């Protein structure tokens, strides 16, 4: 079953079965982070974060806010706007998701 999506449309992606491939998990994490409801805690953390660059071994180092890893369990869903790249990514993980 090939996905027939058009760029610029809003879709809801729901995980329909347990993710068994690491590459699929990473792809879905990246896609789910585009949903504002899932991304809000990271945005709030970034807003309060002050970058303090310092020199270590001749290089400038800056600490960044910790990355979030969304819960990708069966039934989790995210809303996103499709682009050509997102459509290709959804096609690569279509065995694990339902798109509406």
PDB file as gemmi writes it, atoms N, CA and C in Angstrom:
CRYST1    1.000    1.000    1.000  90.00  90.00  90.00 P 1                      
ATOM      1  N   UNK A   1       0.842  -1.167   0.000  1.00  0.00           N  
ATOM      2  CA  UNK A   1       0.000   0.000   0.000  1.00  0.00           C  
ATOM      3  C   UNK A   1       0.890   1.234   0.000  1.00  0.00           C  
ATOM      4  N   UNK A   2       0.901   1.954  -1.083  1.00  0.00           N  
ATOM      5  CA  UNK A   2       1.702   3.174  -1.185  1.00  0.00           C  
ATOM      6  C   UNK A   2       0.887   4.361  -0.678  1.00  0.00           C  
ATOM      7  N   UNK A   3       1.568   5.266  -0.008  1.00  0.00           N  
ATOM      8  CA  UNK A   3       0.905   6.460   0.498  1.00  0.00           C  
ATOM      9  C   UNK A   3       0.664   7.428  -0.649  1.00  0.00           C  
ATOM     10  N   UNK A   4      -0.551   7.946  -0.733  1.00  0.00           N  
ATOM     11  CA  UNK A   4      -0.878   8.941  -1.765  1.00  0.00           C  
ATOM     12  C   UNK A   4      -1.149  10.261  -1.065  1.00  0.00           C  
ATOM     13  N   UNK A   5      -0.080  10.971  -0.751  1.00  0.00           N  
ATOM     14  CA  UNK A   5      -0.184  12.251  -0.058  1.00  0.00           C  
ATOM     15  C   UNK A   5       0.291  13.370  -0.971  1.00  0.00           C  
ATOM     16  N   UNK A   6      -0.233  14.559  -0.749  1.00  0.00           N  
ATOM     17  CA  UNK A   6       0.179  15.732  -1.517  1.00  0.00           C  
ATOM     18  C   UNK A   6       0.864  16.714  -0.575  1.00  0.00           C  
ATOM     19  N   UNK A   7       1.912  17.403  -1.053  1.00  0.00           N  
ATOM     20  CA  UNK A   7       2.594  18.388  -0.210  1.00  0.00           C  
ATOM     21  C   UNK A   7       1.662  19.532   0.192  1.00  0.00           C  
ATOM     22  N   UNK A   8       1.859  20.029   1.405  1.00  0.00           N  
ATOM     23  CA  UNK A   8       1.086  21.160   1.898  1.00  0.00           C  
ATOM     24  C   UNK A   8      -0.165  20.777   2.671  1.00  0.00           C  
ATOM     25  N   UNK A   9      -0.498  19.498   2.719  1.00  0.00           N  
ATOM     26  CA  UNK A   9      -1.688  19.046   3.454  1.00  0.00           C  
ATOM     27  C   UNK A   9      -1.311  18.696   4.888  1.00  0.00           C  
ATOM     28  N   UNK A  10      -2.270  18.827   5.788  1.00  0.00           N  
ATOM     29  CA  UNK A  10      -2.065  18.466   7.179  1.00  0.00           C  
ATOM     30  C   UNK A  10      -2.545  17.031   7.391  1.00  0.00           C  
ATOM     31  N   UNK A  11      -1.702  16.204   8.016  1.00  0.00           N  
ATOM     32  CA  UNK A  11      -2.060  14.800   8.246  1.00  0.00           C  
ATOM     33  C   UNK A  11      -1.808  14.443   9.705  1.00  0.00           C  
ATOM     34  N   UNK A  12      -2.516  13.431  10.177  1.00  0.00           N  
ATOM     35  CA  UNK A  12      -2.295  12.887  11.516  1.00  0.00           C  
ATOM     36  C   UNK A  12      -1.677  11.515  11.342  1.00  0.00           C  
ATOM     37  N   UNK A  13      -0.514  11.329  11.946  1.00  0.00           N  
ATOM     38  CA  UNK A  13       0.223  10.070  11.864  1.00  0.00           C  
ATOM     39  C   UNK A  13       0.077   9.357  13.203  1.00  0.00           C  
ATOM     40  N   UNK A  14      -0.402   8.103  13.166  1.00  0.00           N  
ATOM     41  CA  UNK A  14      -0.596   7.304  14.366  1.00  0.00           C  
ATOM     42  C   UNK A  14       0.217   6.028  14.247  1.00  0.00           C  
ATOM     43  N   UNK A  15       0.911   5.668  15.310  1.00  0.00           N  
ATOM     44  CA  UNK A  15       1.697   4.430  15.309  1.00  0.00           C  
ATOM     45  C   UNK A  15       0.749   3.268  15.509  1.00  0.00           C  
ATOM     46  N   UNK A  16       0.785   2.315  14.564  1.00  0.00           N  
ATOM     47  CA  UNK A  16      -0.174   1.214  14.595  1.00  0.00           C  
ATOM     48  C   UNK A  16       0.415  -0.091  15.120  1.00  0.00           C  
ATOM     49  N   UNK A  17       1.744  -0.230  15.104  1.00  0.00           N  
ATOM     50  CA  UNK A  17       2.349  -1.436  15.670  1.00  0.00           C  
ATOM     51  C   UNK A  17       3.723  -1.106  16.235  1.00  0.00           C  
ATOM     52  N   UNK A  18       4.265  -2.001  17.026  1.00  0.00           N  
ATOM     53  CA  UNK A  18       5.536  -1.778  17.692  1.00  0.00           C  
ATOM     54  C   UNK A  18       6.656  -1.603  16.674  1.00  0.00           C  
ATOM     55  N   UNK A  19       7.501  -0.612  16.906  1.00  0.00           N  
ATOM     56  CA  UNK A  19       8.604  -0.306  15.984  1.00  0.00           C  
ATOM     57  C   UNK A  19       9.764  -1.236  16.308  1.00  0.00           C  
ATOM     58  N   UNK A  20      10.220  -1.989  15.305  1.00  0.00           N  
ATOM     59  CA  UNK A  20      11.270  -2.976  15.517  1.00  0.00           C  
ATOM     60  C   UNK A  20      12.614  -2.563  14.927  1.00  0.00           C  
ATOM     61  N   UNK A  21      12.638  -1.612  14.002  1.00  0.00           N  
ATOM     62  CA  UNK A  21      13.885  -1.166  13.381  1.00  0.00           C  
ATOM     63  C   UNK A  21      14.358   0.134  14.026  1.00  0.00           C  
ATOM     64  N   UNK A  22      15.650   0.219  14.311  1.00  0.00           N  
ATOM     65  CA  UNK A  22      16.202   1.442  14.898  1.00  0.00           C  
ATOM     66  C   UNK A  22      16.098   2.616  13.937  1.00  0.00           C  
ATOM     67  N   UNK A  23      16.310   2.363  12.653  1.00  0.00           N  
ATOM     68  CA  UNK A  23      16.236   3.450  11.673  1.00  0.00           C  
ATOM     69  C   UNK A  23      14.816   4.009  11.590  1.00  0.00           C  
ATOM     70  N   UNK A  24      13.811   3.141  11.699  1.00  0.00           N  
ATOM     71  CA  UNK A  24      12.423   3.602  11.677  1.00  0.00           C  
ATOM     72  C   UNK A  24      12.105   4.415  12.934  1.00  0.00           C  
ATOM     73  N   UNK A  25      12.656   3.996  14.072  1.00  0.00           N  
ATOM     74  CA  UNK A  25      12.433   4.730  15.319  1.00  0.00           C  
ATOM     75  C   UNK A  25      13.024   6.140  15.219  1.00  0.00           C  
ATOM     76  N   UNK A  26      14.238   6.260  14.661  1.00  0.00           N  
ATOM     77  CA  UNK A  26      14.867   7.568  14.524  1.00  0.00           C  
ATOM     78  C   UNK A  26      14.078   8.456  13.565  1.00  0.00           C  
ATOM     79  N   UNK A  27      13.594   7.886  12.471  1.00  0.00           N  
ATOM     80  CA  UNK A  27      12.810   8.652  11.510  1.00  0.00           C  
ATOM     81  C   UNK A  27      11.527   9.158  12.156  1.00  0.00           C  
ATOM     82  N   UNK A  28      10.835   8.295  12.888  1.00  0.00           N  
ATOM     83  CA  UNK A  28       9.586   8.707  13.531  1.00  0.00           C  
ATOM     84  C   UNK A  28       9.835   9.722  14.639  1.00  0.00           C  
ATOM     85  N   UNK A  29      10.944   9.598  15.376  1.00  0.00           N  
ATOM     86  CA  UNK A  29      11.267  10.611  16.388  1.00  0.00           C  
ATOM     87  C   UNK A  29      11.430  11.976  15.731  1.00  0.00           C  
ATOM     88  N   UNK A  30      12.148  12.005  14.612  1.00  0.00           N  
ATOM     89  CA  UNK A  30      12.382  13.264  13.902  1.00  0.00           C  
ATOM     90  C   UNK A  30      11.064  13.844  13.387  1.00  0.00           C  
ATOM     91  N   UNK A  31      10.182  12.989  12.867  1.00  0.00           N  
ATOM     92  CA  UNK A  31       8.905  13.459  12.350  1.00  0.00           C  
ATOM     93  C   UNK A  31       7.985  13.921  13.482  1.00  0.00           C  
ATOM     94  N   UNK A  32       7.960  13.178  14.582  1.00  0.00           N  
ATOM     95  CA  UNK A  32       7.075  13.533  15.693  1.00  0.00           C  
ATOM     96  C   UNK A  32       7.507  14.834  16.357  1.00  0.00           C  
ATOM     97  N   UNK A  33       8.806  15.173  16.271  1.00  0.00           N  
ATOM     98  CA  UNK A  33       9.276  16.420  16.871  1.00  0.00           C  
ATOM     99  C   UNK A  33       8.786  17.646  16.098  1.00  0.00           C  
ATOM    100  N   UNK A  34       8.167  17.463  14.947  1.00  0.00           N  
ATOM    101  CA  UNK A  34       7.608  18.593  14.213  1.00  0.00           C  
ATOM    102  C   UNK A  34       6.237  18.992  14.735  1.00  0.00           C  
ATOM    103  N   UNK A  35       5.619  18.133  15.545  1.00  0.00           N  
ATOM    104  CA  UNK A  35       4.327  18.464  16.137  1.00  0.00           C  
ATOM    105  C   UNK A  35       4.544  19.416  17.314  1.00  0.00           C  
ATOM    106  N   UNK A  36       3.857  20.553  17.303  1.00  0.00           N  
ATOM    107  CA  UNK A  36       4.059  21.560  18.344  1.00  0.00           C  
ATOM    108  C   UNK A  36       3.719  21.038  19.736  1.00  0.00           C  
ATOM    109  N   UNK A  37       2.722  20.165  19.848  1.00  0.00           N  
ATOM    110  CA  UNK A  37       2.337  19.644  21.159  1.00  0.00           C  
ATOM    111  C   UNK A  37       3.449  18.790  21.759  1.00  0.00           C  
ATOM    112  N   UNK A  38       4.178  18.077  20.942  1.00  0.00           N  
ATOM    113  CA  UNK A  38       5.272  17.225  21.415  1.00  0.00           C  
ATOM    114  C   UNK A  38       6.530  18.054  21.641  1.00  0.00           C  
ATOM    115  N   UNK A  39       6.702  19.096  20.852  1.00  0.00           N  
ATOM    116  CA  UNK A  39       7.918  19.918  20.882  1.00  0.00           C  
ATOM    117  C   UNK A  39       7.895  20.990  21.981  1.00  0.00           C  
ATOM    118  N   UNK A  40       6.740  21.304  22.559  1.00  0.00           N  
ATOM    119  CA  UNK A  40       6.620  22.392  23.541  1.00  0.00           C  
ATOM    120  C   UNK A  40       7.611  22.312  24.702  1.00  0.00           C  
ATOM    121  N   UNK A  41       7.831  21.144  25.339  1.00  0.00           N  
ATOM    122  CA  UNK A  41       8.791  21.117  26.453  1.00  0.00           C  
ATOM    123  C   UNK A  41      10.204  21.524  26.035  1.00  0.00           C  
ATOM    124  N   UNK A  42      10.640  21.125  24.843  1.00  0.00           N  
ATOM    125  CA  UNK A  42      11.969  21.504  24.366  1.00  0.00           C  
ATOM    126  C   UNK A  42      12.032  23.002  24.093  1.00  0.00           C  
ATOM    127  N   UNK A  43      10.969  23.568  23.518  1.00  0.00           N  
ATOM    128  CA  UNK A  43      10.939  25.004  23.264  1.00  0.00           C  
ATOM    129  C   UNK A  43      10.979  25.798  24.561  1.00  0.00           C  
ATOM    130  N   UNK A  44      10.254  25.321  25.584  1.00  0.00           N  
ATOM    131  CA  UNK A  44      10.248  26.004  26.873  1.00  0.00           C  
ATOM    132  C   UNK A  44      11.631  25.949  27.511  1.00  0.00           C  
ATOM    133  N   UNK A  45      12.293  24.800  27.411  1.00  0.00           N  
ATOM    134  CA  UNK A  45      13.631  24.641  27.962  1.00  0.00           C  
ATOM    135  C   UNK A  45      14.628  25.532  27.225  1.00  0.00           C  
ATOM    136  N   UNK A  46      14.483  25.626  25.905  1.00  0.00           N  
ATOM    137  CA  UNK A  46      15.398  26.435  25.101  1.00  0.00           C  
ATOM    138  C   UNK A  46      15.224  27.920  25.384  1.00  0.00           C  
ATOM    139  N   UNK A  47      14.004  28.338  25.686  1.00  0.00           N  
ATOM    140  CA  UNK A  47      13.734  29.745  25.958  1.00  0.00           C  
ATOM    141  C   UNK A  47      14.479  30.227  27.201  1.00  0.00           C  
ATOM    142  N   UNK A  48      14.598  29.367  28.210  1.00  0.00           N  
ATOM    143  CA  UNK A  48      15.256  29.739  29.465  1.00  0.00           C  
ATOM    144  C   UNK A  48      16.757  29.449  29.462  1.00  0.00           C  
ATOM    145  N   UNK A  49      17.271  28.885  28.389  1.00  0.00           N  
ATOM    146  CA  UNK A  49      18.655  28.431  28.347  1.00  0.00           C  
ATOM    147  C   UNK A  49      19.573  29.567  27.932  1.00  0.00           C  
ATOM    148  N   UNK A  50      20.652  29.767  28.670  1.00  0.00           N  
ATOM    149  CA  UNK A  50      21.640  30.786  28.328  1.00  0.00           C  
ATOM    150  C   UNK A  50      22.897  30.075  27.856  1.00  0.00           C  
ATOM    151  N   UNK A  51      23.332  30.396  26.645  1.00  0.00           N  
ATOM    152  CA  UNK A  51      24.557  29.803  26.129  1.00  0.00           C  
ATOM    153  C   UNK A  51      25.759  30.455  26.789  1.00  0.00           C  
ATOM    154  N   UNK A  52      26.631  29.666  27.346  1.00  0.00           N  
ATOM    155  CA  UNK A  52      27.853  30.163  27.960  1.00  0.00           C  
ATOM    156  C   UNK A  52      29.035  29.503  27.258  1.00  0.00           C  
ATOM    157  N   UNK A  53      29.473  30.071  26.128  1.00  0.00           N  
ATOM    158  CA  UNK A  53      30.604  29.457  25.433  1.00  0.00           C  
ATOM    159  C   UNK A  53      31.889  29.579  26.242  1.00  0.00           C  
ATOM    160  N   UNK A  54      32.692  28.515  26.219  1.00  0.00           N  
ATOM    161  CA  UNK A  54      33.978  28.567  26.901  1.00  0.00           C  
ATOM    162  C   UNK A  54      35.013  27.814  26.078  1.00  0.00           C  
ATOM    163  N   UNK A  55      36.259  28.118  26.327  1.00  0.00           N  
ATOM    164  CA  UNK A  55      37.351  27.536  25.563  1.00  0.00           C  
ATOM    165  C   UNK A  55      37.842  26.266  26.266  1.00  0.00           C  
ATOM    166  N   UNK A  56      37.880  25.168  25.508  1.00  0.00           N  
ATOM    167  CA  UNK A  56      38.419  23.906  26.022  1.00  0.00           C  
ATOM    168  C   UNK A  56      39.369  23.350  24.970  1.00  0.00           C  
ATOM    169  N   UNK A  57      40.616  23.281  25.294  1.00  0.00           N  
ATOM    170  CA  UNK A  57      41.593  22.718  24.379  1.00  0.00           C  
ATOM    171  C   UNK A  57      41.724  23.504  23.090  1.00  0.00           C  
ATOM    172  N   UNK A  58      41.531  24.795  23.140  1.00  0.00           N  
ATOM    173  CA  UNK A  58      41.664  25.629  21.963  1.00  0.00           C  
ATOM    174  C   UNK A  58      40.393  25.745  21.137  1.00  0.00           C  
ATOM    175  N   UNK A  59      39.329  25.023  21.495  1.00  0.00           N  
ATOM    176  CA  UNK A  59      38.061  25.079  20.766  1.00  0.00           C  
ATOM    177  C   UNK A  59      36.999  25.742  21.635  1.00  0.00           C  
ATOM    178  N   UNK A  60      36.037  26.368  21.009  1.00  0.00           N  
ATOM    179  CA  UNK A  60      34.922  26.966  21.723  1.00  0.00           C  
ATOM    180  C   UNK A  60      33.837  25.895  21.896  1.00  0.00           C  
ATOM    181  N   UNK A  61      33.420  25.650  23.129  1.00  0.00           N  
ATOM    182  CA  UNK A  61      32.383  24.672  23.441  1.00  0.00           C  
ATOM    183  C   UNK A  61      31.175  25.400  24.015  1.00  0.00           C  
ATOM    184  N   UNK A  62      29.991  24.986  23.591  1.00  0.00           N  
ATOM    185  CA  UNK A  62      28.758  25.560  24.109  1.00  0.00           C  
ATOM    186  C   UNK A  62      27.811  24.423  24.456  1.00  0.00           C  
ATOM    187  N   UNK A  63      27.246  24.443  25.646  1.00  0.00           N  
ATOM    188  CA  UNK A  63      26.279  23.423  26.046  1.00  0.00           C  
ATOM    189  C   UNK A  63      24.930  23.770  25.440  1.00  0.00           C  
ATOM    190  N   UNK A  64      24.215  22.769  24.960  1.00  0.00           N  
ATOM    191  CA  UNK A  64      22.896  22.953  24.362  1.00  0.00           C  
ATOM    192  C   UNK A  64      21.849  22.228  25.197  1.00  0.00           C  
ATOM    193  N   UNK A  65      20.563  22.606  25.084  1.00  0.00           N  
ATOM    194  CA  UNK A  65      19.514  21.904  25.830  1.00  0.00           C  
ATOM    195  C   UNK A  65      19.441  20.442  25.405  1.00  0.00           C  
ATOM    196  N   UNK A  66      19.124  19.573  26.358  1.00  0.00           N  
ATOM    197  CA  UNK A  66      19.028  18.146  26.079  1.00  0.00           C  
ATOM    198  C   UNK A  66      17.912  17.851  25.086  1.00  0.00           C  
ATOM    199  N   UNK A  67      18.154  16.904  24.201  1.00  0.00           N  
ATOM    200  CA  UNK A  67      17.177  16.524  23.196  1.00  0.00           C  
ATOM    201  C   UNK A  67      16.070  15.693  23.831  1.00  0.00           C  
ATOM    202  N   UNK A  68      14.865  15.834  23.310  1.00  0.00           N  
ATOM    203  CA  UNK A  68      13.737  15.031  23.761  1.00  0.00           C  
ATOM    204  C   UNK A  68      13.629  13.773  22.915  1.00  0.00           C  
ATOM    205  N   UNK A  69      13.178  12.697  23.515  1.00  0.00           N  
ATOM    206  CA  UNK A  69      12.874  11.474  22.790  1.00  0.00           C  
ATOM    207  C   UNK A  69      11.406  11.159  23.051  1.00  0.00           C  
ATOM    208  N   UNK A  70      10.522  11.452  22.075  1.00  0.00           N  
ATOM    209  CA  UNK A  70       9.093  11.230  22.308  1.00  0.00           C  
ATOM    210  C   UNK A  70       8.786   9.748  22.503  1.00  0.00           C  
ATOM    211  N   UNK A  71       7.730   9.482  23.257  1.00  0.00           N  
ATOM    212  CA  UNK A  71       7.285   8.115  23.500  1.00  0.00           C  
ATOM    213  C   UNK A  71       6.651   7.566  22.229  1.00  0.00           C  
ATOM    214  N   UNK A  72       7.279   6.602  21.602  1.00  0.00           N  
ATOM    215  CA  UNK A  72       6.768   6.034  20.353  1.00  0.00           C  
ATOM    216  C   UNK A  72       6.154   4.671  20.623  1.00  0.00           C  
ATOM    217  N   UNK A  73       5.064   4.685  21.378  1.00  0.00           N  
ATOM    218  CA  UNK A  73       4.361   3.451  21.669  1.00  0.00           C  
ATOM    219  C   UNK A  73       3.157   3.337  20.743  1.00  0.00           C  
ATOM    220  N   UNK A  74       2.572   2.170  20.692  1.00  0.00           N  
ATOM    221  CA  UNK A  74       1.398   1.948  19.849  1.00  0.00           C  
ATOM    222  C   UNK A  74       0.275   2.891  20.285  1.00  0.00           C  
ATOM    223  N   UNK A  75      -0.287   3.620  19.330  1.00  0.00           N  
ATOM    224  CA  UNK A  75      -1.367   4.554  19.613  1.00  0.00           C  
ATOM    225  C   UNK A  75      -0.917   6.003  19.705  1.00  0.00           C  
ATOM    226  N   UNK A  76       0.381   6.258  19.790  1.00  0.00           N  
ATOM    227  CA  UNK A  76       0.881   7.637  19.836  1.00  0.00           C  
ATOM    228  C   UNK A  76       0.638   8.294  18.479  1.00  0.00           C  
ATOM    229  N   UNK A  77       0.299   9.582  18.492  1.00  0.00           N  
ATOM    230  CA  UNK A  77       0.009  10.255  17.229  1.00  0.00           C  
ATOM    231  C   UNK A  77       0.570  11.671  17.231  1.00  0.00           C  
ATOM    232  N   UNK A  78       0.762  12.189  16.020  1.00  0.00           N  
ATOM    233  CA  UNK A  78       1.273  13.545  15.842  1.00  0.00           C  
ATOM    234  C   UNK A  78       0.652  14.152  14.596  1.00  0.00           C  
ATOM    235  N   UNK A  79       0.464  15.460  14.631  1.00  0.00           N  
ATOM    236  CA  UNK A  79      -0.089  16.221  13.507  1.00  0.00           C  
ATOM    237  C   UNK A  79       1.066  16.901  12.792  1.00  0.00           C  
ATOM    238  N   UNK A  80       1.121  16.818  11.452  1.00  0.00           N  
ATOM    239  CA  UNK A  80       2.197  17.476  10.705  1.00  0.00           C  
ATOM    240  C   UNK A  80       1.723  17.886   9.333  1.00  0.00           C  
ATOM    241  N   UNK A  81       2.400  18.882   8.767  1.00  0.00           N  
ATOM    242  CA  UNK A  81       2.136  19.339   7.413  1.00  0.00           C  
ATOM    243  C   UNK A  81       3.110  18.635   6.488  1.00  0.00           C  
ATOM    244  N   UNK A  82       2.611  18.087   5.398  1.00  0.00           N  
ATOM    245  CA  UNK A  82       3.453  17.293   4.516  1.00  0.00           C  
ATOM    246  C   UNK A  82       4.303  18.163   3.598  1.00  0.00           C  
ATOM    247  N   UNK A  83       5.507  17.691   3.373  1.00  0.00           N  
ATOM    248  CA  UNK A  83       6.430  18.234   2.385  1.00  0.00           C  
ATOM    249  C   UNK A  83       6.921  17.037   1.581  1.00  0.00           C  
ATOM    250  N   UNK A  84       7.582  17.241   0.451  1.00  0.00           N  
ATOM    251  CA  UNK A  84       8.087  16.081  -0.297  1.00  0.00           C  
ATOM    252  C   UNK A  84       9.014  15.188   0.538  1.00  0.00           C  
ATOM    253  N   UNK A  85       9.856  15.776   1.391  1.00  0.00           N  
ATOM    254  CA  UNK A  85      10.756  14.972   2.221  1.00  0.00           C  
ATOM    255  C   UNK A  85       9.972  14.175   3.263  1.00  0.00           C  
ATOM    256  N   UNK A  86       8.980  14.784   3.876  1.00  0.00           N  
ATOM    257  CA  UNK A  86       8.177  14.082   4.885  1.00  0.00           C  
ATOM    258  C   UNK A  86       7.405  12.941   4.241  1.00  0.00           C  
ATOM    259  N   UNK A  87       6.910  13.141   3.021  1.00  0.00           N  
ATOM    260  CA  UNK A  87       6.184  12.074   2.329  1.00  0.00           C  
ATOM    261  C   UNK A  87       7.107  10.881   2.087  1.00  0.00           C  
ATOM    262  N   UNK A  88       8.364  11.139   1.689  1.00  0.00           N  
ATOM    263  CA  UNK A  88       9.326  10.042   1.497  1.00  0.00           C  
ATOM    264  C   UNK A  88       9.621   9.342   2.818  1.00  0.00           C  
ATOM    265  N   UNK A  89       9.785  10.119   3.901  1.00  0.00           N  
ATOM    266  CA  UNK A  89      10.053   9.528   5.214  1.00  0.00           C  
ATOM    267  C   UNK A  89       8.878   8.676   5.687  1.00  0.00           C  
ATOM    268  N   UNK A  90       7.658   9.167   5.494  1.00  0.00           N  
ATOM    269  CA  UNK A  90       6.480   8.385   5.889  1.00  0.00           C  
ATOM    270  C   UNK A  90       6.381   7.102   5.071  1.00  0.00           C  
ATOM    271  N   UNK A  91       6.766   7.164   3.800  1.00  0.00           N  
ATOM    272  CA  UNK A  91       6.754   5.965   2.965  1.00  0.00           C  
ATOM    273  C   UNK A  91       7.735   4.923   3.446  1.00  0.00           C  
ATOM    274  N   UNK A  92       8.852   5.348   4.036  1.00  0.00           N  
ATOM    275  CA  UNK A  92       9.849   4.391   4.508  1.00  0.00           C  
ATOM    276  C   UNK A  92       9.422   3.695   5.802  1.00  0.00           C  
ATOM    277  N   UNK A  93       8.477   4.277   6.541  1.00  0.00           N  
ATOM    278  CA  UNK A  93       8.033   3.671   7.804  1.00  0.00           C  
ATOM    279  C   UNK A  93       6.547   3.313   7.770  1.00  0.00           C  
ATOM    280  N   UNK A  94       5.981   3.182   6.573  1.00  0.00           N  
ATOM    281  CA  UNK A  94       4.534   2.985   6.462  1.00  0.00           C  
ATOM    282  C   UNK A  94       4.053   1.668   7.058  1.00  0.00           C  
ATOM    283  N   UNK A  95       4.944   0.702   7.292  1.00  0.00           N  
ATOM    284  CA  UNK A  95       4.506  -0.556   7.911  1.00  0.00           C  
ATOM    285  C   UNK A  95       4.167  -0.371   9.376  1.00  0.00           C  
ATOM    286  N   UNK A  96       4.659   0.701   9.993  1.00  0.00           N  
ATOM    287  CA  UNK A  96       4.440   0.927  11.429  1.00  0.00           C  
ATOM    288  C   UNK A  96       3.386   1.991  11.723  1.00  0.00           C  
ATOM    289  N   UNK A  97       2.863   2.690  10.709  1.00  0.00           N  
ATOM    290  CA  UNK A  97       2.003   3.852  10.968  1.00  0.00           C  
ATOM    291  C   UNK A  97       0.699   3.776  10.181  1.00  0.00           C  
ATOM    292  N   UNK A  98      -0.264   4.574  10.623  1.00  0.00           N  
ATOM    293  CA  UNK A  98      -1.501   4.859   9.893  1.00  0.00           C  
ATOM    294  C   UNK A  98      -1.537   6.364   9.670  1.00  0.00           C  
ATOM    295  N   UNK A  99      -1.856   6.768   8.446  1.00  0.00           N  
ATOM    296  CA  UNK A  99      -1.904   8.194   8.098  1.00  0.00           C  
ATOM    297  C   UNK A  99      -3.329   8.556   7.760  1.00  0.00           C  
ATOM    298  N   UNK A 100      -3.842   9.627   8.380  1.00  0.00           N  
ATOM    299  CA  UNK A 100      -5.197  10.088   8.100  1.00  0.00           C  
ATOM    300  C   UNK A 100      -5.187  11.576   7.874  1.00  0.00           C  
TER     301      UNK A 100                                                      
END                                                                             
